[in-house]
Amino acid sequence: MPLNLPTDQVTPTHATAIGTLFVLATPIGNMEDITLRAIRVLKEVGVIAAEDTRHTRKLLARHEVSTPLISYHDHNKEKRTPGLIKKLKSGDSIALVTDAGTPSISDPGHYLVRAAIREAVPVVPIPGASALTAALSVSGLPTDSFVFVGFVPRKSAKRKQLLENLKGEPRTLIFYESPKRLIGLVREIITLMGDRKAVVARELTKLYEEVIRGSLSDILESLETRSSLKGEHTLLVGGNEGTEKVDTDLVLNDLRQLHLETGRPLSDLVKEVAGKYGLSKKVVYEEALKLKKEGQITSEDL
């Protein structure tokens, strides 16, 4: 049997008598960014499970879809899931949608998807818009391989640990962040990873769409001059290239200051400065040797 047969049969056959869960992507802004297949499936399923029914109702009205809606979000997913699974097993097909983009990506939809898989319910993707791929496609950063981080932890310790773990990652990093926390995240990444190439994609496909490209420090300066930040933001950060060029004067100054202020072993200082600028310890060690040769550092710890 060919593996590429259509898998979006909405009405189950008598032989199977079980419905299908369609994980259906909706626009991330512009309501025209939805596929013909998605519109057809929305019209044919028994019910649409939506993160925000008020938001989804506007999309359905635009495309003349009258299928009943039921709310399904992070606060009611555990209560709603058993009933939806029961509907699916009784033969009703369901379309799972989020407010914008592809369900189950940084979204409570994965809870229902896992439950459906456990119950041997067919789960079929209806692909479409996704903020992370849209942002990556226009970023100018390497696209052959990337790491989708999503939203970082709100707690400082967990967030810093995550960023530390990603510091040596050579692939492009993709983050989602709210407008209120974006500037703080950019500052932390500069401190822990260095001043890398980056992109902020804001309000993609919407009226005020904007793509800001440059170094992290350039982007930070641009964001800090604004009275407020609004809308959806995707932050892309270049991976660790291992040979990033950082202002030598900054590296030397940090080594000099830390040595004068702490008197700690030079190996500790090299490790700290290397981490700050996203450099290899070997590169910073070579700069430390220059300072010692000039007599600006007297440590014997080399």
N, C-alpha and C positions, 0 to 999 in steps of 0.2 A: 504493500500500500504506500503510495507516495507520501512523503512527509510534509509536502507543501500544500495540502488541500486546505480550503477555507476552514477556519475554526471559529467562525462567528455565527453559527446557527443559533438564533435566539430562542426559537421554539423547540424544545427537546422532542426527540422521537419517542414512540411508545416503548421502544426497546430499552432506552436509557432512563426515561422518566425522571430526569434530573436537570436542573437549570444550570446556567453558566454565570460565573461572576466575571463581568467585564471591567477591567481596570482601564478607565477611559480618560485620556488627557483632554483638558479643556484649555482655552486661551490663557496666556499669562497677562493679557492686557487687551489687545485688539481682538474684538469679538469675531473677526473674520478668520482668525487663525485656528480653525477647527476643520477636521477632515469630513468629507462626504460620508465616509464609513461611520465616523463617530456620530454624526447627526442621525443616520439611519438606525444605529443601535439604540440611541437614546429614545427614539420613537417606538422601537419594537419591544424593549424590555418591559417587565412588569412593574418595576419600581426603580427609582434612582436614589442611591444613598449619597447625600451631599454634605460636605463639611458645614456649609452655611446655606440653608435652603433659600433665604432671601436673595443672596448673591447669585446662586445658580438659577433661580427663577427668571432673572433678567436675561440670562443667556438663552434659556429655553424659549422665552417669549420672542427673542430676536430670530430664532430659527424655527418658530412655530412647532414647538414640541410640547405636548400636553400630558406627558407621562407623570404619574404621581411621584411626589418627593417625600423622602424621610431623612431626618437629620442624622448624621453620623460624624462625630468629632471626638476629640481627645477626652472630653469630659463624660461622654456617654457610651464610648466604644464597648466597654465590658458589658453594659446592660443591653445594648442593641444587638451585639453579635449573635447570640443564640437564636434570636428571632429571625435574623436575616439568613442564617444557615438553615433554619427550618424551612424558610420560603424556598431557598435554593434546592433543598433535597426533595421538596414536594413538587418541583418542576418549574418554578418561577425563575426567570433570569433577572439579574440585577446589574445595573451599571454603577460602579463606584467612581465618584468624582470628587475632586478637591476644589478649593476656591480658585486656584490658578495652577496650570501646569499638570504634571503627571502625578497621580496619586501614589502613595507609598514611598515617595522620595521626600525625606524630612517631613513626614505626614503620618497621621494616625491610621491611614488606610492599610498599612502593613499588618496591623492586628487582625483585620478581617481577612486579608489574603492568607495569612498563616492558618487561620481557623478553617478556611475553605479547603486548603491543601490537606490539612489533617483529616477532613471529612471526605476526601476524595472527590470534591466538587471541582469541575473544570474551571480553571482561571485563565482568561484570555486577555492579552494586552491590546488596547486600541491606542497606538502611539500618536504623539502629537507634540505640542509645545512643551518646552522644558527650559527654565531660566538658565540652568547651568550650561547646557549645550549651546544655547543662544549666545550667552555671554562669551563662552570659550571661542566660538566661531569668529567673533569680531575682535578678539582681544589682541591678536598679534603675538601672543605667547605660544610656546610649543604646544601642539595639540595631539601629538602622536601618543602621548601617555600622560595621564593626570590623576590626581587624587581628589575626590570629592569629600570634603570634610563636613560640609553642612554647617549647622549652628554650633558654635563653640560653647562649652559649659559656662554658666553664669558665675559660678564660684571661682574666685581668683586662683586658688591653688590648683584646682583641676584644669583650668584654662591654661595656666602657665606650663603645667606638666605636659599637656597635649602639644602646645607649641614647641616645647623643648624636644619632644619626640619627633616632631616634623622637621626640625631644623636641618637635618642632614638629607632630607628627602629631595632627590634630584628632579622629580616630576613637578609639573605645575600644580599648585594648590588652589582649590576652589572653596570659598566660604560663603555662607549666607549669614547676614547680620542685620539687625534692626537699625534704623536711623539713629536711635539714642545711644547705641553702643559701638557704632562703626568707628568713630574717631579713636576711642579707647583701644579697640582691637588693632587698628593700624599702628598706634604708638607702641603697643606691646610687641607686635611682630618686628618692628624696627629694632627695638631693644634686644630681642632674643634671637632674631635671625639676620639682622643687618638691613641695609637700605637697598632692597632688591627692586627689579622691574616689577610693575604691578598694574592692575587695571581695576577700576570700579565701574560696573555697569548698573545704571540706575533707571528704573521705570521702563524697562525694555518693552518695546512695541506700543507704549502708551504715548500720550500727547507730549510729555516732557522727557522723553527718552534721552539719555545722556551716557556717553562712554568716556571716562577720564583715564588717559594713559600717561605713564611716566614712572619715575621712581616712587617708592613709598613715601619718601619725604616730600616730593613734589605734590603727591596726592593729598598728603596730610595738610600741607600748607593751603591747598585749594579748599579743602573741606572746612578748615578752621576759619576761613574768611567769610563763610556763609552764616547768615543769621539763624538758619535752621536747616535741618535735613529731613526730607520727607520721602515716602515711597519705599519700594522694594529695592534692596541693594545686593549685588553679588560682587564679592571681592576675589580677584584672582592674583596670585603671587607667584613669581617665577621660582622654580626649584633651585636647590643648591647646586651651582655649577662647579664648585670645588676650586674655581680660579677667579672668584668674584674680585673685582677691583674696588678697593676701598681707599679713601684718602689716607695716604701714609702718615701724614701729619696727625690725623685723628688717632690712629693706632698708637703712634709714638707718644702722643700726649697722654693718652689713657694709661699706658704702661708707666710713664713717668709719674703721673699723679698718684696712681695706686701704690707705687713703690714708696713714694714719699709719705703718703697718708697711712699706710698699713704696715710697711716693712715685711710683708708676707713673702714667702719663697717665690722666686720668679716663675717657677713651674705653675704655681697657683694663678699668678697674674696672667700668664700666657693663656691658660685655660679659660679664664673669665673673659678676657678681651676677645679671644677667638670666638667664643659663644655669642658675644654681643654683636659682632659684625658678620657672623656667618662664615668665618674663615677657617681654614685648617690650622691646627696648632703649629704645624711646621712653618706656615707663612708668618705667623705672629712671632714665633721663636726666632726667626731670622731678623725680624725688626728689633727684637729684644737684644740680640747680639750686637746690633749697631749701636744701641744705647750704651751697652756695657763697654764697647770699644771706645766710645767717646767719653767714658767716665761718668755718664749721667746715671748709671745704675752700678752699684758696687756689690750687689749680691754675688755670692760664689756659687749659687744654686744653678749652675749651667753645665 
